[in-house]
Amino acid sequence: MAANFEEIKKDVKKKVAEITELPEDKLKEDAKFVEDLGVDSMMALEIVASIEKKYKISIPEEEIPTIRCLNDVYAILEKRIK
C-alpha cells in the first residue's frame, strides 16, 4: 500500500498542478490552496471532481471546505482508498 500510495500522491500533485497551472515543484504539500496558490472555488471543485472520478471515491460535501492543501487531499484519499 505505501509504495502504491506514493504513486497516488504523485498523480494527485500532477493533477493539481495541471488545474492550477502551476509547476509541480512549486506545489508544496502544506501550501494553502487559496492563500498560497490562488485556487478559486471552480478550481477547487475541479480538483475534488477529478480525484473522485479517478479513484472512484466520494468526498462528502461537508468535508470539501476542510481540504486546504495537498496534505489534506492525501489524508482524505488515505481514509477512502482501500
C-alpha positions in Angstrom: 0.0 0.0 0.0 2.7 2.5 0.9 4.6 2.4 -2.4 1.3 2.5 -4.2 0.1 5.5 -2.2 3.3 7.3 -3.1 2.2 6.9 -6.8 -1.2 8.2 -5.9 0.3 11.3 -4.2 2.4 12.0 -7.3 -0.6 11.6 -9.5 -2.7 13.9 -7.4 0.1 16.5 -7.3 0.3 16.4 -11.1 -3.4 16.9 -11.5 -3.5 19.8 -9.0 -0.5 21.4 -10.9 -2.5 20.9 -14.2 -5.7 22.5 -12.8 -3.8 25.4 -11.1 -1.4 25.9 -14.0 1.5 25.9 -11.6 4.7 23.9 -11.9 4.7 20.8 -9.7 7.9 21.9 -7.9 6.0 25.0 -6.7 3.3 22.8 -5.1 4.4 22.2 -1.5 2.4 19.6 0.4 1.4 22.3 3.0 0.9 25.2 0.7 -2.6 26.5 1.2 -4.7 26.2 -2.0 -6.5 29.6 -1.7 -4.0 31.8 0.2 -0.7 30.5 -1.3 -1.7 29.1 -4.7 -4.7 31.3 -5.7 -7.1 28.4 -6.1 -10.6 29.7 -6.7 -13.9 27.8 -6.0 -14.1 26.4 -9.6 -10.6 25.1 -9.4 -11.3 23.5 -6.0 -14.4 21.8 -7.4 -12.4 20.6 -10.4 -9.7 19.1 -8.1 -12.3 17.3 -6.0 -14.2 16.1 -9.0 -11.1 14.8 -10.8 -10.0 12.9 -7.6 -13.4 11.4 -7.1 -13.6 10.2 -10.7 -10.1 8.9 -10.9 -10.2 7.0 -7.6 -13.9 6.1 -7.7 -14.5 7.6 -4.3 -17.0 10.1 -2.9 -15.9 13.1 -0.8 -18.8 14.3 1.3 -19.7 17.9 0.6 -19.1 18.9 4.3 -15.5 17.7 4.0 -14.6 19.8 1.0 -14.0 23.0 3.0 -11.5 21.1 5.1 -9.3 20.5 2.1 -6.9 23.3 2.3 -3.6 21.8 1.0 -2.2 18.7 -0.7 -1.7 17.0 2.7 -5.5 17.3 3.3 -6.2 15.7 0.0 -3.8 12.9 0.8 -5.4 12.3 4.2 -8.8 12.0 2.6 -7.6 9.6 0.0 -5.8 7.5 2.5 -9.0 7.1 4.5 -11.1 6.3 1.5 -8.9 4.1 -0.7 -8.9 0.5 0.5 
